[in-house]
Amino acid sequence: MIGRHVVLYTRDGCHLCDEAKQILMRHGIKPQEVDIDEDPELVQQFGECVPVVTINGAVRFRGRVNEVLLRRLLHSG
């Protein structure tokens, strides 16, 4: 994960968010967690569509983290 910045947009009580964090951590990623409910702009941007995972600023996952795709992303250039 050297050189990759991973952000997990989440909210309290979101079981999919908890699952996404567990998957990321299982792959050695400690994401920066951002609670969207603390920022009205993020609530407007993401609404009920959490978790959202960004890698280096690009949205890579919404809702669920696909572990096969995550492995590909981690092992690509």
TAPEUR-V158445 format. One record per run of one state. SS is the DSSP state (H for helix, E for strand, - for the rest). FROM is the first residue (numbers start at 0). LEN is the number of residues. Records with the same first field share a line. If there is no record, write none. Layout:
# TAPEUR-V158445
SS = FROM-LEN  FROM-LEN
This chain:
# TAPEUR-V158445
- = 0-5  10-4  26-5  38-1  46-5  55-2  62-4  75-2
E = 5-5  31-4  51-4  57-5
H = 14-12  35-3  39-7  66-9
